[in-house]
């Protein structure tokens, strides 16, 4: 059985690319089809694996400014030829689901989410990504076109697999399709359970608006408690300007340093709504509890009162109240680790293979 892999684009190494990496381990002979590939940004993660790119690979500036080329991406993704394959497994948050396959080729889409910039308050996402004013005026008709294309592209998928129940519901709402849930892989092997802490709270991730770093900074400015932030992004300068003396920015850190930060933390602060969210599981793999907003994938990974607690609204005062509750509670490091182990890479591989065996 010949298998191919499809991916939106490869210009960073985040959660989607971690999924793709594990799929490459499962199917080492499967080529990767993607809109474009920036090896300088990705590094050697996929070195030695066959990567086939679209015509966008040759478009100047696309690797760095890909958000300015959304109208070309549907055309580009539709140009790939999968006639030699029995199964195509796409990892899609946007365009990869739109590949075209023949009736004899089955397309399984591992759906990270229906695109939020199309289906969830698109005006807000336009603002968050900071497009120039003249481009913002052109976006409404473009978004409408892309929304229609995305809906039609979903009809080309033979089987949807969602990364969480939260995404499963989104697939049903926007695509009117059913999906089976297989949680994404979390490499818990690089984290060790810590029974102690160094007094600080921790946040990890890209510094972009929807992740609500500003919310946590406002809360910790009032509390005066130490907060460390690991990550980089477009919000970096504005966040630093609003942060008090008790908040430390660490920029991008390597895997070894990240594991060390988790081990030394009192708890992870997670104020955003994510479709799944790997960071809370990395914290729990280190034996550390999570203080999270009650929404999205965190509801499926954090055990309330056992491996973390929730706050109900995305406002500084609600986070402050949760932290004060947290300080009067106890969370067992071993229980946190056991929760994370339910989402291991080995379990993901087993579930993917079982799913494919059951369908084919």
C-alpha positions in Angstrom: 0.0 0.0 0.0 1.5 3.3 -1.1 1.1 6.2 1.2 1.8 9.9 0.7 1.8 12.7 3.3 0.5 16.3 2.7 1.1 19.3 4.8 0.1 23.0 4.5 3.6 24.5 4.5 6.9 24.0 6.2 8.3 27.3 7.5 8.4 26.7 11.2 8.6 23.8 13.6 5.5 23.8 15.8 2.7 21.4 16.8 1.7 20.6 13.3 5.2 19.8 12.3 5.7 17.6 15.3 2.7 15.5 14.1 4.2 15.3 10.6 7.6 14.2 12.1 5.9 11.3 13.9 4.0 10.3 10.8 7.3 10.3 8.9 8.6 7.8 11.5 5.6 5.6 10.9 5.8 5.9 7.1 9.5 6.5 6.2 9.0 5.9 2.5 6.0 8.3 2.2 6.9 11.6 0.3 5.7 14.9 1.8 3.7 17.2 -0.4 3.7 20.8 0.9 3.1 24.3 -0.6 6.6 25.4 0.3 9.6 24.4 2.4 12.0 26.6 4.3 14.8 24.4 5.4 16.7 27.3 7.0 13.7 27.7 9.4 12.9 24.0 9.9 16.5 22.8 10.2 17.3 19.2 9.6 14.1 17.7 11.1 13.0 16.3 7.7 16.4 15.9 6.1 16.6 12.7 4.1 12.9 12.7 3.6 11.5 13.4 0.1 9.7 16.7 0.0 7.7 17.8 -3.0 6.7 21.5 -3.1 4.3 23.5 -5.3 5.1 26.4 -7.6 5.0 28.7 -4.6 8.4 27.5 -3.6 9.8 29.8 -6.3 7.8 32.8 -5.4 10.0 35.5 -3.9 9.2 36.3 -0.2 6.6 33.5 0.2 8.6 31.7 2.9 8.7 34.7 5.2 5.5 36.5 4.1 3.2 33.6 3.3 0.2 35.4 4.9 0.2 37.7 1.9 -0.3 34.9 -0.6 -3.5 33.1 0.6 -5.3 33.5 -2.8 -2.5 31.5 -4.5 -2.6 28.6 -2.1 -5.8 26.9 -3.2 -4.5 26.8 -6.8 -1.1 25.6 -5.7 -2.4 22.7 -3.5 -4.7 21.5 -6.3 -1.8 21.0 -8.7 -0.3 18.0 -6.9 -0.7 14.5 -8.5 -1.5 11.7 -6.2 -2.5 9.1 -8.8 0.3 6.7 -7.7 -0.9 6.4 -4.1 -3.5 4.3 -2.3 -3.7 6.7 0.7 -2.9 10.3 1.2 -2.7 11.4 4.9 -2.9 15.2 5.1 -2.1 17.2 8.2 -4.1 20.3 7.8 -5.0 23.5 9.5 -5.7 25.4 6.3 -5.0 24.3 2.7 -3.7 20.7 2.7 -7.2 19.3 2.9 -7.9 20.7 -0.6 -5.7 18.2 -2.4 -7.4 16.5 -5.3 -7.3 12.7 -5.5 -8.7 10.1 -7.9 -11.6 7.8 -6.8 -9.1 5.0 -6.2 -7.0 7.1 -3.8 -8.3 7.6 -0.2 -7.7 11.0 1.5 -7.5 10.9 5.3 -7.3 14.4 6.8 -5.8 14.7 10.2 -7.5 18.0 10.9 -5.8 20.4 13.3 -8.7 22.8 13.0 -10.9 24.4 10.4 -9.0 27.6 9.7 -9.8 30.1 12.4 -9.0 33.1 10.2 -11.9 32.0 8.0 -14.5 30.7 10.4 -13.9 32.4 13.8 -14.3 36.2 13.7 -12.1 36.7 10.7 -12.0 40.5 11.3 -10.3 39.9 14.7 -7.7 37.6 13.1 -6.9 40.2 10.4 -6.2 42.7 13.2 -4.1 40.3 15.2 -1.8 39.6 12.2 -1.2 43.3 11.6 -1.9 43.6 7.8 -1.3 47.0 6.3 -4.4 49.2 5.9 -4.6 48.9 2.1 -4.6 45.1 2.3 -7.2 45.1 5.0 -9.6 46.8 2.6 -9.1 43.9 0.1 -9.5 41.2 2.6 -13.3 40.8 3.1 -14.0 39.5 -0.5 -10.8 37.4 -0.3 -12.0 35.8 3.0 -15.4 35.1 1.5 -13.8 33.4 -1.5 -11.5 31.3 0.7 -14.3 30.4 3.0 -16.3 29.0 0.1 -13.2 27.2 -1.2 -12.5 25.7 2.2 -16.0 24.4 2.5 -15.8 22.8 -0.9 -12.3 21.4 -0.2 -13.7 19.6 2.9 -15.9 17.6 0.6 -12.8 16.0 -1.0 -11.8 14.4 2.2 -12.8 10.7 2.6 -12.1 10.4 6.3 -11.7 13.2 8.9 -9.6 12.6 12.1 -9.7 15.5 14.6 -7.0 16.3 17.2 -9.6 16.8 20.0 -13.4 16.7 20.7 -13.3 20.5 20.5 -12.0 20.3 16.9 -14.4 17.4 16.1 -17.3 19.7 17.0 -15.8 22.4 14.7 -15.5 20.0 11.8 -19.2 19.1 12.3 -20.3 22.7 12.5 -18.3 24.1 9.5 -17.9 21.1 7.3 -21.0 19.0 8.3 -18.7 16.0 8.5 -18.1 13.5 11.2 -14.6 12.9 12.6 -12.9 10.4 14.8 -10.6 11.8 17.5 -7.0 10.8 17.8 -5.0 13.1 20.2 -1.7 14.4 18.8 1.6 13.0 20.0 3.4 14.5 23.0 7.1 13.6 23.4 7.0 13.2 27.2 10.4 11.3 27.2 12.3 14.6 27.3 10.7 15.7 30.6 11.3 14.4 34.1 9.0 14.6 37.1 10.1 17.3 39.5 8.8 17.4 43.1 10.2 20.8 43.9 10.0 24.3 42.4 11.9 27.6 42.3 9.0 29.9 43.1 8.1 31.2 39.6 5.1 30.6 37.3 5.7 29.8 33.7 4.2 30.6 30.3 5.5 29.0 27.0 4.6 29.8 23.4 4.6 32.2 20.5 4.0 35.8 21.6 0.8 36.4 19.5 -2.4 38.1 20.5 -4.7 35.1 20.8 -2.5 33.4 23.3 -3.4 36.1 25.9 0.1 36.8 27.3 -1.1 40.3 28.0 -3.9 39.0 30.2 -1.4 37.1 32.4 1.0 40.0 32.5 -1.7 42.3 33.8 -2.6 39.7 36.4 1.0 39.2 37.5 1.6 43.0 37.6 -1.1 43.1 40.3 0.1 40.0 42.1 3.8 40.8 42.1 4.6 37.1 41.8 7.5 36.0 39.5 6.5 34.9 36.0 8.9 33.6 33.3 7.9 33.8 29.7 9.6 31.5 27.1 8.9 32.4 23.5 9.2 35.0 20.8 6.7 36.6 18.5 5.3 39.8 17.1 3.9 40.9 20.5 7.3 40.8 22.2 8.0 44.5 22.3 4.5 45.6 23.4 4.4 42.9 26.1 7.8 43.9 27.5 6.6 47.5 27.8 3.6 46.5 29.9 5.4 44.0 32.1 6.5 44.7 35.6 9.9 44.0 37.3 8.7 40.5 38.4 8.2 39.3 34.8 11.1 37.8 32.9 11.3 37.2 29.1 13.5 34.4 28.1 13.0 34.5 24.3 13.3 31.2 22.4 14.8 28.4 24.4 16.1 24.9 23.4 14.6 21.6 24.5 17.0 21.1 27.4 16.4 24.6 28.8 12.6 24.2 28.3 12.6 21.0 30.3 14.6 22.8 33.1 12.1 25.6 33.1 9.2 23.2 33.5 10.9 21.4 36.4 11.5 24.7 38.3 8.0 26.1 37.9 5.3 26.2 40.4 2.7 25.9 37.7 2.0 26.6 34.0 -0.2 29.6 33.1 -2.4 28.8 30.1 -5.0 31.6 29.5 -5.8 31.0 25.8 -8.3 28.8 24.0 -6.4 26.2 21.9 -7.7 23.5 19.7 -5.6 21.0 21.7 -2.5 22.5 23.4 0.7 20.5 23.9 2.3 22.9 26.4 0.0 21.9 29.3 0.9 18.3 28.7 4.6 19.1 28.7 4.2 20.8 32.0 2.2 17.8 33.5 4.9 15.5 32.1 7.3 17.4 34.3 5.0 16.9 37.3 3.7 20.5 37.2 0.0 21.5 37.4 -1.7 23.9 35.0 -3.8 27.0 35.6 -5.9 27.2 32.4 -8.8 29.1 30.9 -11.9 26.8 30.8 -12.1 26.3 27.1 -10.8 24.4 24.1 -8.5 21.4 24.3 -7.4 22.1 27.8 -10.7 20.7 29.0 -9.7 17.4 27.5 -6.1 17.3 28.9 -6.2 19.0 32.3 -8.0 17.1 35.1 -9.8 19.8 37.2 -8.6 19.7 40.8 -6.2 16.9 40.1 -3.6 18.1 37.6 -4.7 21.8 37.5 -7.5 24.3 37.9 -9.6 26.5 35.5 -10.8 30.0 35.4 -14.0 30.9 33.6 -13.4 34.2 31.8 -10.4 35.6 30.0 -9.8 38.5 32.3 -6.9 39.3 34.7 -9.2 39.3 37.8 -10.4 35.8 37.0 -6.8 34.5 36.6 -5.8 36.2 39.9 -8.7 34.5 41.7 -7.6 31.1 40.2 -4.0 31.7 41.3 -5.1 32.5 44.8 -7.2 29.3 44.9 -4.2 27.4 43.5 -1.9 28.5 46.4 -4.2 26.7 48.9 -4.2 23.5 46.9 -1.9 20.5 46.5 -1.2 18.7 43.2 0.7 15.4 43.1 3.5 15.4 40.6 3.1 11.7 39.8 -0.6 12.2 39.0 0.3 15.0 36.7 2.8 12.7 34.9 0.3 9.9 34.6 -2.2 12.3 32.9 0.5 13.3 30.4 1.3 9.7 29.6 -2.1 9.2 28.2 -1.1 11.4 25.2 2.3 9.9 24.5 3.9 9.5 21.0 3.6 5.7 21.3 -0.2 5.9 21.9 -0.6 8.2 18.9 1.2 5.9 16.6 -0.8 2.9 17.8 -4.1 4.8 17.3 -3.2 6.0 13.8 -2.2 2.5 12.7 -5.4 1.0 14.3 -7.5 3.6 12.5 -5.9 2.9 9.1 -6.3 -0.9 9.6 -9.9 -0.5 10.5 -10.6 1.5 7.3 -8.4 -0.2 4.8 
